[in-house]
Amino acid sequence: MAIHIKRLHNLISSSTSIFNPIYRKSYIHVSHVSLPEKLISCFTSRYDFSACSAGLTGQIVSDAYSPRLEDAVERDHHEFLKWHKGGGMFHKSASIDPTALIDFGAVVHSGSLVGGNVHVGSGAVVGPNVAIGIMFHLLTAPSVIHVSFIMEFPSVKTALKAHIGNNVEIGANSCIDRGSWRDTMIGDHSKIDNLVQIGHNVVIGKCCMLCGQVGIAGSVTIGDYVTLGGRVGVRDHVTIVSKVRLAAASCVTKDINKPGDYGGFPAVPIHEWRRQVANRCRTSK
């Protein structure tokens, strides 16, 4: 038994000596490297990954003390300030009403407009060129209103935005993309639940309710007083008139031109969908 233990010890020691040059490489020890304090604060306090992800990620792995990376972080660090009410971070080019509350850990990016009595919860991110009306609530946990999946058009000289109306509530982990050919707009008094995705160029009317896990593709137009149940999906370039209610897990594949209740995949008037379900149950027996 002692001979076997001795052989195992010799094998382990020899393999360690063989792989020592690999262990000494920087990309193995990157998790143990003591990064500069200002670099850590860039990632942890402001959620601003744009300066570090668009071509500098490889430098983080190969050289944690890259001068180019530190310069980018230093420039970005001075452009963000601490908001007096709540302790959140905001870009110096953002316009924020003095009555707005930005909790610690929240971030408001450049060119954004935040109205009176707006509450941006901790961990939420308001991306560039977002306009938020009064009495808006962006709930605690990572909610994002940002630039995502946006194509750049050289002929478009003005930056398009995401407009959030008055008295709007947006739940945790929801994303709203700003427009690419028209502004993304959320009407007054609309309520958006958790885990909701709203694509670019979407226009939502007033007093709408979007339940959890709703997904709306780009360039959709939704009227007033529309209710989307949980996990409803809406394909791109679809128009939904006012006063429409969609049952949970429905999928809208074409325009809905008449008010009423709808359900199913594809979404049809609710009575037709119920007959389809009843016929399917009878034929399956």
C-alpha positions as CSV (number, residue, x, y, z in Angstrom):
1,M,0.0,0.0,0.0
2,A,2.9,2.4,0.9
3,I,4.4,1.7,-2.5
4,H,1.2,2.7,-4.3
5,I,0.9,5.9,-2.3
6,K,4.6,6.8,-3.1
7,R,4.0,6.2,-6.8
8,L,0.9,8.4,-6.8
9,H,2.8,11.2,-5.0
10,N,5.6,11.0,-7.6
11,L,3.1,11.1,-10.4
12,I,1.3,14.2,-9.0
13,S,4.5,16.1,-8.4
14,S,5.8,15.3,-11.9
15,S,2.6,16.4,-13.6
16,T,2.6,19.6,-11.6
17,S,6.1,20.4,-12.8
18,I,5.1,19.7,-16.4
19,F,2.1,22.1,-16.3
20,N,3.8,24.8,-14.3
21,P,4.4,26.9,-17.5
22,I,0.7,26.8,-18.3
23,Y,-0.3,27.7,-14.8
24,R,1.9,30.8,-15.0
25,K,0.0,32.2,-18.0
26,S,-2.1,35.3,-17.2
27,Y,-5.4,33.9,-18.5
28,I,-5.2,31.1,-15.9
29,H,-4.5,33.5,-13.0
30,V,-6.8,36.3,-14.2
31,S,-9.3,35.5,-11.4
32,H,-6.6,36.0,-8.8
33,V,-5.2,39.2,-10.2
34,S,-5.9,42.3,-8.0
35,L,-7.6,44.6,-10.5
36,P,-7.4,48.4,-9.9
37,E,-10.2,49.7,-7.7
38,K,-11.5,52.0,-10.4
39,L,-11.8,49.1,-12.8
40,I,-13.8,47.1,-10.3
41,S,-16.1,50.1,-9.6
42,C,-16.8,50.4,-13.3
43,F,-18.2,46.9,-13.5
44,T,-20.0,46.7,-10.1
45,S,-21.5,50.1,-9.4
46,R,-22.6,51.4,-12.8
47,Y,-23.3,48.4,-15.0
48,D,-21.6,50.2,-17.8
49,F,-20.1,47.5,-20.0
50,S,-20.0,49.4,-23.3
51,A,-16.5,50.8,-22.8
52,C,-15.1,47.4,-21.8
53,S,-17.0,45.0,-24.1
54,A,-16.6,46.4,-27.6
55,G,-13.1,45.2,-28.3
56,L,-11.4,45.4,-24.9
57,T,-12.5,42.1,-23.5
58,G,-9.6,40.2,-24.8
59,Q,-7.2,42.7,-23.2
60,I,-8.8,42.0,-19.8
61,V,-7.9,38.4,-20.2
62,S,-4.4,38.8,-21.5
63,D,-3.4,42.0,-19.7
64,A,-5.4,43.2,-16.7
65,Y,-3.4,46.4,-16.5
66,S,-3.8,47.5,-20.1
67,P,-3.2,51.3,-20.4
68,R,-5.9,51.5,-23.1
69,L,-8.5,49.8,-20.8
70,E,-7.6,52.0,-17.8
71,D,-7.8,55.2,-19.9
72,A,-11.3,54.2,-21.2
73,V,-12.4,53.4,-17.6
74,E,-11.0,56.6,-16.3
75,R,-12.8,58.8,-18.9
76,D,-16.0,57.0,-18.3
77,H,-15.7,57.2,-14.5
78,H,-15.6,61.1,-14.6
79,E,-18.7,61.3,-16.8
80,F,-21.0,59.7,-14.2
81,L,-22.1,61.5,-11.0
82,K,-23.9,60.5,-7.9
83,W,-27.5,61.5,-7.6
84,H,-28.4,63.4,-4.4
85,K,-31.7,61.6,-3.9
86,G,-31.1,57.9,-3.5
87,G,-27.5,57.6,-4.3
88,G,-27.8,56.2,-7.8
89,M,-25.4,57.1,-10.7
90,F,-26.3,59.3,-13.6
91,H,-24.5,60.6,-16.7
92,K,-23.7,64.3,-16.6
93,S,-25.5,64.8,-19.9
94,A,-28.8,63.4,-18.6
95,S,-31.6,65.7,-17.6
96,I,-33.2,64.7,-14.3
97,D,-35.9,66.4,-12.3
98,P,-34.9,67.3,-8.8
99,T,-37.8,65.3,-7.4
100,A,-36.8,62.0,-9.0
101,L,-35.6,59.2,-6.8
102,I,-32.7,57.1,-8.2
103,D,-31.8,54.3,-5.8
104,F,-28.3,53.2,-5.0
105,G,-27.2,50.8,-7.7
106,A,-29.4,52.3,-10.4
107,V,-27.8,53.9,-13.5
108,V,-29.1,56.6,-15.8
109,H,-27.1,56.9,-19.0
110,S,-26.3,59.8,-21.4
111,G,-29.0,61.9,-23.0
112,S,-31.8,60.5,-20.9
113,L,-34.7,62.7,-19.6
114,V,-36.2,61.7,-16.2
115,G,-39.4,63.5,-15.2
116,G,-40.8,64.5,-11.8
117,N,-41.5,62.0,-9.0
118,V,-39.9,59.2,-11.0
119,H,-38.6,56.2,-9.0
120,V,-35.8,54.2,-10.6
121,G,-35.2,51.1,-8.4
122,S,-31.9,49.7,-7.3
123,G,-30.2,47.6,-10.1
124,A,-32.3,49.2,-12.8
125,V,-30.6,50.7,-15.9
126,V,-32.0,53.6,-18.0
127,G,-30.1,53.5,-21.3
128,P,-29.1,56.4,-23.5
129,N,-31.7,58.7,-25.0
130,V,-34.7,57.5,-22.9
131,A,-37.5,59.9,-22.0
132,I,-39.4,59.1,-18.8
133,G,-42.6,61.0,-17.8
134,I,-43.8,61.9,-14.3
135,M,-44.8,59.4,-11.6
136,F,-42.9,56.6,-13.3
137,H,-41.9,53.5,-11.3
138,L,-39.0,51.3,-12.5
139,L,-39.1,48.5,-9.9
140,T,-36.1,47.2,-7.9
141,A,-34.0,44.4,-9.6
142,P,-32.3,44.6,-13.0
143,S,-34.8,46.3,-15.3
144,V,-33.3,47.7,-18.5
145,I,-34.5,50.4,-20.9
146,H,-31.7,50.5,-23.3
147,V,-30.2,50.3,-26.8
148,S,-30.5,46.7,-27.9
149,F,-30.6,45.1,-31.4
150,I,-30.3,48.5,-33.0
151,M,-29.2,49.0,-36.6
152,E,-27.3,52.2,-37.5
153,F,-28.5,54.2,-40.5
154,P,-26.1,56.9,-41.7
155,S,-29.0,58.9,-43.2
156,V,-30.7,59.2,-39.7
157,K,-29.0,62.1,-38.0
158,T,-31.1,62.3,-34.8
159,A,-30.9,59.6,-32.2
160,L,-34.3,57.9,-31.7
161,K,-35.5,57.3,-28.2
162,A,-37.8,55.3,-25.9
163,H,-40.6,57.5,-24.5
164,I,-42.1,56.3,-21.2
165,G,-45.4,58.0,-20.3
166,N,-46.7,59.3,-17.0
167,N,-47.7,57.0,-14.2
168,V,-46.1,54.0,-15.9
169,E,-44.9,51.0,-13.9
170,I,-42.3,48.6,-15.2
171,G,-41.5,45.4,-13.3
172,A,-38.2,43.7,-12.6
173,N,-36.0,42.2,-15.4
174,S,-38.0,43.8,-18.2
175,C,-36.4,45.3,-21.3
176,I,-37.5,48.1,-23.6
177,D,-35.5,48.8,-26.7
178,R,-35.3,52.3,-28.2
179,G,-36.4,52.8,-31.8
180,S,-34.5,52.3,-35.0
181,W,-36.8,54.1,-37.4
182,R,-39.4,55.5,-35.0
183,D,-39.4,56.1,-31.3
184,T,-40.5,53.3,-28.9
185,M,-43.4,54.7,-26.9
186,I,-45.2,53.5,-23.7
187,G,-48.5,55.3,-23.1
188,D,-49.7,56.9,-19.9
189,H,-50.9,54.8,-17.0
190,S,-49.7,51.5,-18.6
191,K,-48.5,48.7,-16.3
192,I,-45.8,46.3,-17.4
193,D,-45.1,43.2,-15.3
194,N,-41.8,41.4,-14.7
195,L,-39.8,39.6,-17.4
196,V,-41.4,41.5,-20.3
197,Q,-39.6,42.2,-23.6
198,I,-40.6,45.1,-25.7
199,G,-38.8,45.4,-29.1
200,H,-37.7,48.4,-31.0
201,N,-40.2,50.8,-32.6
202,V,-43.1,49.4,-30.5
203,V,-45.9,51.8,-29.7
204,I,-48.2,51.0,-26.8
205,G,-51.2,53.1,-26.0
206,K,-52.5,54.3,-22.7
207,C,-53.9,52.2,-19.8
208,C,-52.5,48.9,-21.2
209,M,-51.5,45.9,-19.0
210,L,-48.8,43.5,-20.0
211,C,-48.5,40.5,-17.7
212,G,-45.3,38.5,-17.0
213,Q,-43.2,37.0,-19.8
214,V,-44.9,38.8,-22.6
215,G,-42.8,39.2,-25.7
216,I,-43.5,41.9,-28.2
217,A,-41.4,41.9,-31.4
218,G,-40.3,45.0,-33.2
219,S,-42.5,47.6,-34.9
220,V,-45.8,46.5,-33.2
221,T,-48.6,49.0,-32.7
222,I,-50.9,48.4,-29.8
223,G,-54.0,50.6,-29.0
224,D,-55.4,51.8,-25.7
225,Y,-56.8,49.6,-22.9
226,V,-55.2,46.4,-24.2
227,T,-54.5,43.5,-21.9
228,L,-51.9,40.8,-22.7
229,G,-52.0,37.7,-20.5
230,G,-49.0,35.9,-19.3
231,R,-46.6,34.6,-21.9
232,V,-48.4,36.2,-24.8
233,G,-46.3,36.6,-27.9
234,V,-46.8,39.2,-30.7
235,R,-45.0,38.9,-34.0
236,D,-43.3,41.9,-35.6
237,H,-45.2,44.6,-37.6
238,V,-48.6,43.6,-36.2
239,T,-51.3,46.1,-35.2
240,I,-53.7,45.5,-32.3
241,V,-56.7,47.8,-32.0
242,S,-57.9,49.3,-28.7
243,K,-59.9,47.3,-26.1
244,V,-58.5,43.9,-26.9
245,R,-57.8,41.2,-24.3
246,L,-55.5,38.2,-25.1
247,A,-55.6,35.0,-23.1
248,A,-52.4,33.7,-21.5
249,A,-50.0,31.9,-23.8
250,S,-51.6,33.2,-27.0
251,C,-49.7,34.2,-30.1
252,V,-50.7,37.1,-32.3
253,T,-49.5,36.4,-35.9
254,K,-51.7,38.9,-37.8
255,D,-53.5,42.2,-37.2
256,I,-56.4,42.3,-34.8
257,N,-58.9,44.8,-36.2
258,K,-61.9,44.3,-33.9
259,P,-62.1,44.8,-30.1
260,G,-62.8,41.8,-28.0
261,D,-61.3,38.7,-26.4
262,Y,-58.8,36.5,-28.2
263,G,-56.8,33.4,-27.5
264,G,-54.9,30.4,-29.0
265,F,-52.0,30.0,-31.4
266,P,-52.6,31.7,-33.8
267,A,-54.9,34.0,-31.8
268,V,-58.6,33.9,-32.8
269,P,-61.8,35.2,-31.2
270,I,-62.1,33.6,-27.8
271,H,-65.3,31.6,-28.6
272,E,-63.7,30.1,-31.7
273,W,-60.6,29.1,-29.7
274,R,-62.8,27.4,-27.0
275,R,-64.6,25.4,-29.7
276,Q,-61.3,24.4,-31.1
277,V,-60.2,23.2,-27.7
278,A,-63.4,21.3,-27.1
279,N,-63.3,19.6,-30.5
280,R,-59.7,18.6,-29.9
281,C,-60.6,17.0,-26.5
282,R,-63.5,15.1,-28.1
283,T,-61.5,13.7,-31.0
284,S,-58.6,12.7,-28.8
285,K,-60.8,10.3,-26.8
